[in-house]
Amino acid sequence: MQKSLKILAQSTAVAALMGATLAAVAPTGAAQEYDPQINPADFSATITNPLFNWPIGKRTILEANTEEGEERIEITITGETKQIMGITALVYRDRAFLNGQLIEDTRDYIAQDKQGNVWYFGEDVNNFENGKLADHDGTWIAGVDGAKPGIWFPANPQIGDEYRQEFYKGFAEDMVEVLAVNQTVTTKLGTFEGCVQTFDWTPLDPESREHKFYCAAPGGVALITNLTTGEREELAQLRLDGPTASHDDDDGGQDDDHDDKDDDYDDDDDETDDDDDKDDD
């Protein structure tokens, strides 16, 4: 996909970053120019962005009808953190189920700068097939092997803002453009106003094209529309008193009554030596 991108510093949402100036968001061919400067003192694991806020205990569920079947995405904030590039990043745990079976368990790492921009510092990915751990495709960590953090969601999104959400050349190159503000969307959970609409895409996969709607009431994504298939992933549940880091993982990756139980699975079943609770500077 050919796309001429603006210089992110022109956006008031990011131009005044405190010690974390994001360089030009260049076309893929000039990706080597992307070099955000990160000052750990300017970041916090407390995520309070009005349109993307994640207090400990928050949990959201999005649901979609896909060609493969019923999909459910569960996002949980337990209070876990991870050290990356000298920054304490919050674990944003994102699990995907297809027809009730776990297919992906990802720990995304996010932190907020002093201006309110939420940055993305990488992810540890566990992909499952037939209930068994298959691989870790999609994993990247900022500061490792040339990978660099990006903006997950800006403090003050303006129409026309364009930015890298992640950058691990050849593996993770998601891009975002703000298309509209003050949008209204309706999902299974209700109708939300004052939403920001983004266009999410990657030069690595021309079919990966989505519209996302970030809304203040849920403090996150309320709706994702797949522009290739037309499928809608809708916010169906929101809880602010979900499981915390003191809960034990216990369900072996299987689906359960997600209204009343902690859906976490036992990480020991992964048969890997990944210890996500340890600091990984």
FENJO-V450982 format. One record per residue. N is the residue number from 1. RES is the residue in one letter. SS is DSSP state (@ for helix, = for strand, . for the rest). D_CENTER is the distance of its C-alpha to the mean C-alpha in whole Angstrom. Layout:
{{N & RES & SS & D_CENTER} {N & RES & SS & D_CENTER}}
This chain:
{{1 & M & . & 22} {2 & Q & . & 24} {3 & K & . & 23} {4 & S & . & 24} {5 & L & . & 22} {6 & K & . & 23} {7 & I & . & 23} {8 & L & @ & 20} {9 & A & @ & 22} {10 & Q & @ & 24} {11 & S & . & 21} {12 & T & @ & 22} {13 & A & @ & 19} {14 & V & @ & 18} {15 & A & @ & 22} {16 & A & . & 23} {17 & L & . & 20} {18 & M & . & 22} {19 & G & . & 23} {20 & A & . & 19} {21 & T & . & 21} {22 & L & . & 19} {23 & A & . & 21} {24 & A & . & 22} {25 & V & . & 19} {26 & A & . & 22} {27 & P & . & 22} {28 & T & @ & 21} {29 & G & @ & 25} {30 & A & @ & 25} {31 & A & @ & 21} {32 & Q & @ & 23} {33 & E & @ & 24} {34 & Y & . & 20} {35 & D & . & 20} {36 & P & . & 19} {37 & Q & . & 21} {38 & I & . & 19} {39 & N & . & 21} {40 & P & @ & 20} {41 & A & @ & 22} {42 & D & @ & 20} {43 & F & = & 17} {44 & S & = & 16} {45 & A & . & 14} {46 & T & . & 15} {47 & I & . & 13} {48 & T & = & 15} {49 & N & = & 14} {50 & P & . & 16} {51 & L & . & 13} {52 & F & = & 10} {53 & N & = & 12} {54 & W & . & 11} {55 & P & . & 15} {56 & I & . & 16} {57 & G & . & 17} {58 & K & . & 14} {59 & R & = & 14} {60 & T & = & 13} {61 & I & = & 14} {62 & L & = & 13} {63 & E & = & 16} {64 & A & = & 18} {65 & N & = & 21} {66 & T & = & 20} {67 & E & . & 23} {68 & E & . & 23} {69 & G & = & 23} {70 & E & = & 21} {71 & E & = & 17} {72 & R & = & 15} {73 & I & = & 12} {74 & E & = & 12} {75 & I & = & 9} {76 & T & = & 12} {77 & I & . & 12} {78 & T & . & 15} {79 & G & . & 16} {80 & E & . & 15} {81 & T & = & 15} {82 & K & = & 15} {83 & Q & = & 17} {84 & I & = & 16} {85 & M & . & 18} {86 & G & . & 20} {87 & I & = & 17} {88 & T & = & 16} {89 & A & = & 13} {90 & L & = & 11} {91 & V & = & 10} {92 & Y & = & 7} {93 & R & = & 9} {94 & D & = & 8} {95 & R & = & 11} {96 & A & = & 13} {97 & F & = & 17} {98 & L & = & 19} {99 & N & . & 22} {100 & G & . & 22} {101 & Q & = & 21} {102 & L & = & 18} {103 & I & = & 17} {104 & E & = & 14} {105 & D & = & 12} {106 & T & = & 10} {107 & R & = & 9} {108 & D & = & 6} {109 & Y & = & 8} {110 & I & = & 8} {111 & A & = & 11} {112 & Q & = & 13} {113 & D & = & 16} {114 & K & . & 19} {115 & Q & . & 19} {116 & G & . & 16} {117 & N & . & 13} {118 & V & = & 10} {119 & W & = & 10} {120 & Y & = & 7} {121 & F & = & 10} {122 & G & = & 9} {123 & E & = & 9} {124 & D & = & 12} {125 & V & = & 12} {126 & N & = & 15} {127 & N & = & 16} {128 & F & = & 19} {129 & E & = & 22} {130 & N & . & 25} {131 & G & . & 23} {132 & K & = & 24} {133 & L & = & 21} {134 & A & = & 22} {135 & D & = & 20} {136 & H & . & 17} {137 & D & . & 16} {138 & G & . & 13} {139 & T & . & 13} {140 & W & = & 13} {141 & I & = & 13} {142 & A & . & 14} {143 & G & . & 18} {144 & V & . & 19} {145 & D & . & 21} {146 & G & . & 20} {147 & A & . & 16} {148 & K & = & 15} {149 & P & = & 12} {150 & G & = & 11} {151 & I & = & 10} {152 & W & = & 7} {153 & F & = & 9} {154 & P & . & 13} {155 & A & . & 15} {156 & N & . & 18} {157 & P & . & 17} {158 & Q & . & 20} {159 & I & . & 21} {160 & G & . & 21} {161 & D & . & 18} {162 & E & = & 17} {163 & Y & = & 14} {164 & R & = & 13} {165 & Q & . & 9} {166 & E & = & 10} {167 & F & = & 13} {168 & Y & = & 15} {169 & K & . & 18} {170 & G & . & 19} {171 & F & . & 16} {172 & A & = & 12} {173 & E & . & 13} {174 & D & = & 11} {175 & M & = & 12} {176 & V & = & 12} {177 & E & = & 15} {178 & V & = & 16} {179 & L & = & 19} {180 & A & = & 20} {181 & V & = & 20} {182 & N & = & 22} {183 & Q & = & 21} {184 & T & = & 22} {185 & V & = & 20} {186 & T & = & 21} {187 & T & . & 20} {188 & K & . & 21} {189 & L & . & 21} {190 & G & . & 22} {191 & T & = & 22} {192 & F & = & 20} {193 & E & = & 22} {194 & G & = & 20} {195 & C & = & 17} {196 & V & = & 16} {197 & Q & = & 15} {198 & T & = & 14} {199 & F & = & 14} {200 & D & = & 12} {201 & W & = & 14} {202 & T & = & 14} {203 & P & . & 18} {204 & L & . & 18} {205 & D & . & 18} {206 & P & . & 20} {207 & E & . & 19} {208 & S & . & 15} {209 & R & = & 15} {210 & E & = & 14} {211 & H & = & 14} {212 & K & = & 12} {213 & F & = & 13} {214 & Y & = & 12} {215 & C & = & 15} {216 & A & . & 16} {217 & A & . & 18} {218 & P & . & 15} {219 & G & . & 13} {220 & G & = & 10} {221 & V & = & 10} {222 & A & = & 13} {223 & L & = & 14} {224 & I & = & 13} {225 & T & = & 16} {226 & N & = & 16} {227 & L & . & 19} {228 & T & . & 20} {229 & T & . & 21} {230 & G & . & 21} {231 & E & . & 19} {232 & R & = & 17} {233 & E & = & 15} {234 & E & = & 16} {235 & L & = & 15} {236 & A & = & 18} {237 & Q & = & 18} {238 & L & = & 17} {239 & R & = & 18} {240 & L & . & 18} {241 & D & . & 20} {242 & G & . & 19} {243 & P & . & 19} {244 & T & . & 19} {245 & A & . & 19} {246 & S & . & 23} {247 & H & . & 22} {248 & D & . & 23} {249 & D & . & 21} {250 & D & . & 24} {251 & D & . & 24} {252 & G & . & 23} {253 & G & . & 21} {254 & Q & = & 23} {255 & D & . & 22} {256 & D & . & 24} {257 & D & . & 24} {258 & H & . & 21} {259 & D & . & 22} {260 & D & . & 25} {261 & K & . & 23} {262 & D & . & 21} {263 & D & . & 19} {264 & D & . & 18} {265 & Y & . & 20} {266 & D & . & 22} {267 & D & @ & 21} {268 & D & @ & 24} {269 & D & @ & 24} {270 & D & @ & 22} {271 & E & . & 25} {272 & T & . & 23} {273 & D & . & 24} {274 & D & . & 20} {275 & D & . & 20} {276 & D & . & 17} {277 & D & . & 19} {278 & K & . & 21} {279 & D & . & 20} {280 & D & . & 19} {281 & D & . & 20}}
